[in-house]
Amino acid sequence: MSNDTPIQYGEVTATYFWDDGSGINGDTGMPASGEPMQKGLFSSPSWPLGTEGYVVHEGRKAEFFIGDRGPGAPSQDCDVLLDIDGKTFAELTGQTWNEDSYTVSGGNGHLEVEYYVTEWGDGNGTEGAPHPFQEPGNTCEDAVSPIPQEALPREAPEEATEEGTAAGSPAPENGERADQRQQPEKSAPAPEEEGVTAGTAANDLSGFRLMDSEGVLGGTGLLALALVLLAVLHLSWVRRPSGAHAGAVSDGRGLLASSGGRHARGSRLGAVLARVHGR
């Protein structure tokens, strides 16, 4: 039996039957489809043989397939548009089925049911709204209604994407996923000047590199040191300060001049140089 999504829904009045060729209780012979009479075999005056679906009555549900043609006269004026096998009819009404008399206990021969067609059969008959037996021009449009929403399958929510929330779903309150929260950017280290580092800066003097890559004083470094010493000696010679603390009289010898001041003291270098010049 089919239990898929309904493709047609409606409400009709139904009765019951049991045609197995026994002739009991108005039996008209074997079902038109050639299927043996059985529980779940229903009869319709117009739907294609093989059509599948289910009916609901007061909360009770039963599946069916159309295996016979009928009812006949009761279907006129769209009164009774479905024949239910006696055993299923008894279950839907909460009664019992009598195997000897082919009747349902309680004496109720009709009931209102909701029907759901889930698949049209490929046998003889007409799809869509039912019509009375052998009256195809008299369509019973009132027997068809919109399918109830609760009978339709619910749409599954879309899965979340890697970029964030699922399409069509509201975004988180903070606007981002917990595992994608932005981390504070780490400050990049300040780039060193090209070609100059703290180590090389101490090894340079006025454009001259004193040390080579192995830390040994190179020829260029020696030359630079010599030039610096000569410059210092020259400035000291020609620009020796005068005054009470630098010697009272300068004889023009710069560093070789004597100091007569109270706080003046000759340096070791001055004493050596004085001996060299005969003082």
C-alpha positions in Angstrom: 0.0 0.0 0.0 1.1 3.5 -0.7 1.6 6.0 2.1 3.2 8.8 0.2 2.3 12.5 -0.1 -1.4 13.0 -1.0 -2.2 14.3 -4.5 -5.9 14.6 -3.9 -8.1 15.1 -0.9 -11.8 15.2 -0.1 -14.7 14.1 2.0 -17.3 11.5 0.8 -20.0 9.2 2.1 -19.0 5.6 2.0 -20.7 2.2 2.4 -19.3 -1.3 2.6 -19.3 -4.5 0.6 -17.6 -7.9 0.3 -17.8 -9.4 -3.2 -16.1 -12.8 -3.4 -18.5 -14.6 -5.7 -20.3 -16.3 -2.8 -23.6 -14.6 -3.5 -24.0 -13.7 0.2 -25.7 -10.4 1.1 -26.0 -9.0 -2.4 -22.6 -10.3 -3.7 -22.3 -9.4 -7.3 -19.3 -11.5 -8.2 -15.5 -11.2 -8.0 -13.8 -7.8 -8.1 -13.4 -6.2 -11.5 -9.6 -5.9 -11.2 -9.2 -9.7 -11.0 -7.7 -9.3 -7.5 -9.2 -11.6 -4.9 -11.5 -10.0 -2.4 -9.4 -8.9 0.6 -9.1 -6.4 3.4 -8.0 -3.0 2.0 -9.7 -3.5 -1.4 -12.1 -0.6 -2.0 -14.5 0.1 -4.8 -15.0 3.4 -6.7 -17.5 4.3 -9.3 -15.0 6.2 -11.4 -11.3 6.2 -10.2 -8.8 4.1 -12.1 -8.3 0.6 -10.9 -5.1 0.3 -9.0 -5.4 3.8 -7.4 -3.9 3.9 -3.9 -4.5 6.0 -0.8 -5.9 6.0 2.7 -9.1 7.1 4.5 -9.5 8.6 7.9 -12.6 8.4 10.2 -12.7 9.8 13.7 -8.9 9.5 14.0 -8.8 5.9 12.6 -6.8 5.5 9.5 -6.9 2.7 6.9 -5.0 2.2 3.6 -6.7 1.1 0.4 -6.4 0.4 -3.3 -9.2 0.5 -5.8 -9.9 -3.1 -7.0 -13.5 -3.0 -8.0 -16.2 -0.8 -9.6 -19.1 0.5 -7.5 -21.3 1.4 -5.8 -23.9 1.5 -8.5 -27.2 3.2 -7.8 -26.1 4.7 -4.4 -23.6 6.8 -6.3 -26.2 8.7 -8.2 -26.5 12.4 -7.4 -23.0 12.0 -5.9 -24.4 10.5 -2.7 -22.2 7.5 -2.0 -18.9 7.7 -3.8 -16.8 5.0 -2.1 -17.3 1.3 -1.2 -15.1 0.0 1.7 -14.4 -3.7 2.3 -16.5 -4.9 5.2 -13.6 -5.8 7.5 -12.0 -2.3 7.2 -15.4 -0.7 7.6 -15.9 -2.5 10.9 -12.5 -1.4 12.2 -13.1 2.3 11.3 -16.5 2.3 13.1 -15.2 0.2 16.1 -17.6 -2.6 15.3 -17.1 -6.3 14.3 -17.3 -8.1 11.0 -19.6 -11.1 10.7 -18.0 -13.8 8.5 -21.2 -15.7 8.1 -23.6 -12.9 7.1 -21.0 -10.5 5.6 -22.4 -7.7 7.7 -21.0 -5.2 10.2 -22.4 -5.2 13.8 -24.3 -2.2 14.9 -26.4 -1.8 11.8 -24.6 1.3 10.5 -24.1 0.9 6.8 -22.8 4.4 5.9 -20.2 6.8 7.3 -18.4 10.0 6.4 -14.7 9.6 5.6 -11.8 11.8 4.5 -10.0 10.3 1.6 -6.4 10.9 0.5 -5.3 9.7 -2.9 -1.5 9.2 -3.0 -1.1 7.5 -6.5 -3.4 7.1 -9.5 -3.7 3.6 -10.8 -3.0 2.6 -14.4 -6.3 0.6 -14.9 -9.6 1.7 -16.4 -11.2 4.8 -14.8 -10.9 8.6 -14.5 -8.5 10.5 -12.4 -9.6 13.6 -10.4 -13.0 14.3 -8.9 -15.2 11.2 -8.7 -18.4 10.8 -10.7 -21.4 8.5 -10.3 -21.2 5.0 -11.8 -21.3 5.3 -15.6 -22.0 9.0 -15.5 -18.7 10.6 -16.5 -20.4 13.9 -17.4 -21.6 14.4 -13.9 -18.4 15.2 -12.0 -18.8 15.5 -8.2 -16.6 18.6 -7.7 -17.7 19.0 -4.1 -15.9 15.8 -3.3 -12.5 17.4 -3.8 -11.0 19.9 -1.4 -7.5 21.5 -0.8 -5.1 19.1 0.8 -4.7 19.9 4.6 -1.4 21.4 5.5 -0.7 18.9 8.2 -0.9 16.1 5.6 1.9 17.6 3.5 5.5 16.8 4.4 7.4 19.5 6.2 10.3 21.2 4.4 13.6 20.3 6.0 15.7 23.4 7.1 18.7 24.1 4.9 22.1 23.2 6.3 24.4 25.8 7.5 27.1 26.9 5.1 30.7 27.3 5.9 30.5 31.1 5.6 27.9 31.5 8.4 24.2 30.8 9.1 21.9 28.7 6.9 20.3 30.5 3.9 17.0 32.1 4.9 17.6 31.7 8.6 18.1 34.6 11.0 21.7 35.4 11.8 23.0 35.1 15.4 22.5 38.1 17.6 26.1 39.0 17.6 26.3 38.8 13.8 28.9 36.1 13.7 29.4 32.5 14.5 31.1 31.6 17.8 34.0 29.8 16.0 34.5 32.7 13.6 34.8 35.6 16.0 37.4 38.0 14.8 40.6 37.9 16.9 42.5 41.1 17.5 45.1 41.6 14.9 48.6 41.1 16.1 50.8 44.1 15.5 53.6 43.4 13.0 57.2 44.1 14.2 58.6 47.4 13.0 60.7 46.7 9.9 64.3 47.5 10.3 65.9 49.9 7.9 67.2 48.2 4.9 70.9 47.4 5.3 71.2 48.8 8.9 70.6 47.0 12.1 71.4 47.6 15.8 74.5 45.5 15.4 75.8 47.2 12.2 75.0 50.7 13.5 77.6 50.3 16.3 80.1 49.1 13.7 79.8 52.2 11.5 81.5 55.6 12.0 80.8 58.5 9.6 80.3 56.1 6.7 83.3 54.0 7.4 82.9 50.4 8.5 85.4 49.8 11.4 84.8 46.0 11.8 84.5 43.4 9.2 81.9 40.6 9.4 84.0 38.6 11.8 84.5 41.5 14.3 88.2 42.2 13.3 89.4 45.7 12.8 89.9 46.1 9.1 92.2 48.3 7.1 89.4 50.8 6.5 88.7 51.0 10.2 92.4 51.6 11.1 92.5 54.5 8.6 89.4 56.0 10.0 90.7 55.9 13.6 94.0 57.5 12.5 92.2 60.3 10.8 90.0 60.9 13.9 93.1 61.0 16.2 94.9 63.4 13.9 91.9 65.7 13.8 91.6 65.7 17.6 95.3 66.5 18.0 95.1 69.3 15.5 92.1 71.0 17.2 93.7 70.7 20.5 96.9 72.3 19.2 95.5 75.3 17.5 92.4 76.0 19.7 93.8 75.5 23.2 91.6 77.6 25.5 93.2 80.5 27.5 92.3 81.6 30.9 93.2 81.2 34.5 92.7 77.5 34.5 94.6 76.9 31.2 97.9 78.7 31.9 98.6 82.4 32.1 100.7 82.6 29.0 100.6 80.7 25.8 103.8 80.4 23.8 102.1 79.2 20.7 102.7 75.5 21.3 99.1 74.5 22.0 99.2 71.4 24.1 102.9 72.0 24.9 102.2 75.3 26.6 102.6 75.4 30.3 99.8 76.3 32.6 100.5 78.7 35.5 97.1 78.6 37.0 96.4 77.4 40.5 94.2 74.5 39.3 96.4 73.7 36.3 98.1 70.3 36.3 100.3 69.1 33.5 99.3 65.9 31.9 101.5 62.9 31.4 101.3 63.6 27.7 102.4 67.2 28.2 105.4 66.2 30.4 106.6 63.7 27.8 106.2 66.3 25.0 108.0 68.9 27.1 111.0 66.6 27.6 111.1 66.0 23.9 111.3 69.8 23.2 114.0 70.4 25.8 111.9 71.9 28.6 
